[in-house]
Amino acid sequence: MDAITTSAGGALAPAKTTMGEWRQFFAFLKRPALPPRAPMPRAATLLATLRMLLLDFAVMAALLSIAGIVMATGVDLPETALAGMEITTAIIVAAVIGAPLLEEIAFRGWLSGRPGHVLACVLLLICAFGLAQAGASESAAAIAGIGMLAAIVAAVVAIILLRKRDAMGWFQRVFPGFFWLSTLGFSLVHLFNFEPAQMAMALPLVLPQFVTGAILGYVRVHYGLWAAILLHMLHNGLFISLVVMASEAAA
């Protein structure tokens, strides 16, 4: 059995086996703890990320099997926005690249608790709110575009200037709450993939996103944001591939 060890930065060191990595994840869920910082990317953390991807695939397969059994009994489950939609190249790029990048920055970019990351995410969130409130006129769009560019520059500057700062002590103390809030928020936002009238019925259908969100949170704080983005891209890539194959089979 792999012993649970930590790296020099305080994060969990990648386990030597797949089952060992999974055990570390489940131990983390029992008592989420935030390390001072994640290590720099290396072969061991990439391997650990791929091992967690296997766990993600295993859980998704189990949940899809349960959904199939439920549907076989005659229960009609709410359909997502992708149902019946033509899968174009733009949709594939948005699902496999765009969504993972934006969602990981929004839901887990700040989860490191490091001042630069938190400040950068706050700046981008304020800018995103401003864009949402901007009017449709050309002048409003231009101002919003300038604001977005300024926010991105400010976020990058914040990360660079505060790059040597570890996770804030108060953030580490309340980290379990932030971790589960991030995971819950990530799952609930996927309710918008369903029609408003179906959202209540669709609550059990976002359980896969809750599980994936927990895995992504674990990977993010121990192996880095890059690892969470990569895992998320591969997860979405598998999902969109299944949708494409199902569409071709039904044609």
C-alpha positions as CSV (number, residue, x, y, z in Angstrom):
1,M,0.0,0.0,0.0
2,D,1.3,3.4,-0.9
3,A,2.0,5.7,2.0
4,I,0.6,9.2,1.8
5,T,3.5,11.6,1.5
6,T,3.9,15.3,0.7
7,S,6.2,17.1,-1.6
8,A,8.6,19.8,-0.7
9,G,5.9,22.4,-1.3
10,G,3.5,20.7,1.1
11,A,1.2,19.2,-1.6
12,L,0.4,15.5,-1.7
13,A,3.2,13.7,-3.6
14,P,2.0,11.7,-6.5
15,A,1.4,8.1,-5.5
16,K,3.3,5.2,-7.0
17,T,0.3,3.3,-8.2
18,T,-3.2,4.2,-9.6
19,M,-5.0,2.7,-6.6
20,G,-2.6,4.6,-4.3
21,E,-3.5,7.9,-6.1
22,W,-7.2,7.1,-5.7
23,R,-6.7,6.4,-2.0
24,Q,-5.1,9.8,-1.6
25,F,-8.0,11.4,-3.3
26,F,-10.6,9.7,-1.0
27,A,-8.5,10.6,2.0
28,F,-8.5,14.2,0.8
29,L,-12.3,14.2,0.5
30,K,-12.6,13.2,4.1
31,R,-10.6,16.2,5.2
32,P,-9.8,18.6,2.4
33,A,-6.6,20.5,3.2
34,L,-4.9,23.2,1.1
35,P,-1.1,23.0,0.6
36,P,0.9,26.2,0.4
37,R,1.4,25.8,-3.3
38,A,1.3,23.1,-6.1
39,P,4.5,21.9,-7.6
40,M,5.8,22.8,-11.0
41,P,4.6,20.5,-13.8
42,R,6.7,17.3,-14.2
43,A,6.2,13.7,-15.4
44,A,5.0,12.4,-12.0
45,T,2.2,15.0,-11.7
46,L,1.2,14.4,-15.3
47,L,0.9,10.7,-14.6
48,A,-1.0,11.4,-11.4
49,T,-3.5,13.5,-13.4
50,L,-4.0,10.7,-15.9
51,R,-4.6,8.3,-13.1
52,M,-7.3,10.6,-11.8
53,L,-8.7,10.7,-15.3
54,L,-9.2,7.0,-15.1
55,L,-11.1,7.4,-11.9
56,D,-13.3,10.0,-13.6
57,F,-14.0,7.7,-16.5
58,A,-14.8,4.8,-14.2
59,V,-17.3,6.9,-12.2
60,M,-18.9,8.4,-15.3
61,A,-19.3,4.8,-16.8
62,A,-21.0,3.7,-13.6
63,L,-23.4,6.7,-13.6
64,L,-24.2,6.3,-17.3
65,S,-25.0,2.7,-16.6
66,I,-27.4,3.7,-13.8
67,A,-29.0,6.3,-16.1
68,G,-29.4,3.6,-18.8
69,I,-31.1,1.3,-16.3
70,V,-33.5,4.1,-15.2
71,M,-34.4,4.9,-18.8
72,A,-35.0,1.2,-19.5
73,T,-37.7,1.2,-16.9
74,G,-39.6,3.8,-18.9
75,V,-38.5,6.9,-17.0
76,D,-38.0,9.9,-19.3
77,L,-34.9,11.9,-18.3
78,P,-34.6,15.6,-19.2
79,E,-32.5,16.2,-22.3
80,T,-29.5,18.6,-22.4
81,A,-29.0,21.4,-24.8
82,L,-26.8,19.1,-26.9
83,A,-29.7,16.7,-27.6
84,G,-30.7,16.9,-31.2
85,M,-28.1,19.6,-31.9
86,E,-25.7,19.3,-34.9
87,I,-22.2,18.9,-33.5
88,T,-20.1,21.4,-35.5
89,T,-16.4,22.1,-35.3
90,A,-17.2,25.3,-33.4
91,I,-19.2,23.3,-30.7
92,I,-16.4,20.8,-30.4
93,V,-13.7,23.5,-29.9
94,A,-15.9,25.3,-27.4
95,A,-16.6,22.1,-25.4
96,V,-13.2,20.6,-25.4
97,I,-11.0,23.8,-25.2
98,G,-13.1,26.9,-24.4
99,A,-15.3,25.5,-21.6
100,P,-12.5,23.8,-19.7
101,L,-10.3,26.9,-19.8
102,L,-13.0,29.3,-18.7
103,E,-14.6,27.0,-16.1
104,E,-11.3,26.0,-14.5
105,I,-10.2,29.7,-14.1
106,A,-13.7,30.6,-12.8
107,F,-14.3,27.7,-10.4
108,R,-10.8,26.6,-9.4
109,G,-8.3,29.3,-10.5
110,W,-8.6,31.0,-7.1
111,L,-8.8,27.7,-5.2
112,S,-5.1,27.7,-4.6
113,G,-5.6,30.5,-2.0
114,R,-2.5,32.3,-3.3
115,P,-2.9,36.1,-3.3
116,G,-2.0,36.5,-7.0
117,H,-4.5,33.9,-8.1
118,V,-7.3,35.1,-5.9
119,L,-6.8,38.8,-7.0
120,A,-6.6,37.8,-10.7
121,C,-9.8,35.9,-10.5
122,V,-11.6,38.7,-8.7
123,L,-10.5,41.2,-11.4
124,L,-11.7,38.9,-14.2
125,L,-15.0,38.2,-12.4
126,I,-15.6,42.0,-12.0
127,C,-14.8,42.4,-15.7
128,A,-17.1,39.6,-16.7
129,F,-19.9,41.1,-14.7
130,G,-19.3,44.4,-16.4
131,L,-19.5,42.7,-19.8
132,A,-22.8,41.1,-18.9
133,Q,-24.2,44.5,-18.0
134,A,-22.9,46.2,-21.1
135,G,-25.4,47.3,-23.7
136,A,-25.6,46.2,-27.3
137,S,-24.4,49.5,-28.7
138,E,-21.0,49.8,-30.4
139,S,-19.7,52.3,-27.9
140,A,-20.7,50.0,-25.0
141,A,-19.1,47.0,-26.7
142,A,-15.9,49.0,-27.3
143,I,-15.7,50.1,-23.6
144,A,-16.4,46.5,-22.5
145,G,-13.6,45.2,-24.8
146,I,-11.1,47.7,-23.4
147,G,-12.2,46.8,-19.9
148,M,-11.7,43.1,-20.5
149,L,-8.2,43.7,-21.9
150,A,-7.3,45.9,-18.9
151,A,-8.6,43.2,-16.5
152,I,-6.6,40.5,-18.3
153,V,-3.4,42.6,-18.1
154,A,-4.0,43.5,-14.5
155,A,-4.6,39.8,-13.7
156,V,-1.4,38.8,-15.3
157,V,0.5,41.5,-13.5
158,A,-1.0,40.4,-10.1
159,I,0.0,36.8,-10.7
160,I,3.6,37.9,-11.6
161,L,4.1,40.3,-8.8
162,L,2.7,37.9,-6.2
163,R,4.1,34.7,-7.6
164,K,6.3,34.1,-4.6
165,R,3.4,34.2,-2.1
166,D,2.0,30.9,-0.8
167,A,-1.6,30.2,0.1
168,M,-3.0,32.7,2.6
169,G,-3.3,31.3,6.1
170,W,-7.0,32.3,6.6
171,F,-7.8,30.7,3.2
172,Q,-6.2,27.4,4.3
173,R,-8.2,27.4,7.5
174,V,-11.6,27.7,5.7
175,F,-10.5,25.8,2.6
176,P,-12.9,22.8,3.1
177,G,-15.8,25.3,2.7
178,F,-14.3,26.9,-0.4
179,F,-13.6,23.5,-1.9
180,W,-17.1,22.2,-1.5
181,L,-18.6,25.5,-2.5
182,S,-16.5,25.4,-5.7
183,T,-17.5,21.8,-6.4
184,L,-21.2,22.5,-5.8
185,G,-21.2,25.7,-7.9
186,F,-19.5,23.9,-10.7
187,S,-22.2,21.2,-10.7
188,L,-25.2,23.5,-10.3
189,V,-24.1,25.8,-13.2
190,H,-24.6,22.8,-15.5
191,L,-28.3,23.0,-14.8
192,F,-28.4,25.7,-17.4
193,N,-27.9,23.0,-19.9
194,F,-31.5,22.1,-19.4
195,E,-34.8,23.9,-20.0
196,P,-35.8,26.1,-17.0
197,A,-38.9,24.1,-16.4
198,Q,-36.8,20.9,-16.2
199,M,-34.1,22.2,-13.8
200,A,-35.7,20.7,-10.7
201,M,-36.0,17.3,-12.3
202,A,-32.4,17.6,-13.7
203,L,-30.8,18.0,-10.3
204,P,-29.8,14.3,-10.0
205,L,-28.3,14.6,-13.6
206,V,-25.6,17.0,-12.5
207,L,-24.2,14.5,-10.0
208,P,-21.5,13.6,-12.6
209,Q,-20.4,17.2,-12.7
210,F,-20.3,17.2,-8.9
211,V,-18.0,14.1,-8.9
212,T,-15.8,15.5,-11.7
213,G,-15.7,18.9,-9.9
214,A,-14.3,17.2,-6.7
215,I,-11.7,15.3,-8.8
216,L,-10.7,18.6,-10.6
217,G,-10.4,20.4,-7.3
218,Y,-8.1,17.8,-5.9
219,V,-5.9,17.8,-9.0
220,R,-5.9,21.6,-9.1
221,V,-4.6,22.2,-5.6
222,H,-2.1,19.4,-5.5
223,Y,-0.8,19.3,-9.1
224,G,-1.7,22.7,-10.5
225,L,-4.3,24.6,-12.6
226,W,-2.7,23.2,-15.8
227,A,-3.5,19.6,-14.6
228,A,-7.1,20.5,-13.9
229,I,-7.5,22.1,-17.3
230,L,-5.9,19.1,-19.0
231,L,-8.1,16.6,-17.1
232,H,-11.2,18.7,-17.9
233,M,-10.4,18.9,-21.6
234,L,-9.9,15.1,-21.8
235,H,-13.2,14.5,-19.8
236,N,-15.1,16.8,-22.2
237,G,-13.3,15.2,-25.2
238,L,-14.6,11.8,-24.2
239,F,-18.1,13.1,-23.6
240,I,-18.4,14.9,-27.0
241,S,-16.9,11.9,-28.7
242,L,-19.7,9.7,-27.2
243,V,-22.3,12.3,-28.4
244,V,-20.9,12.3,-31.9
245,M,-20.8,8.5,-32.0
246,A,-24.4,8.3,-30.7
247,S,-25.6,10.8,-33.3
248,E,-23.9,8.8,-36.1
249,A,-25.4,5.6,-34.9
250,A,-28.8,7.1,-34.8
251,A,-28.5,8.6,-38.3
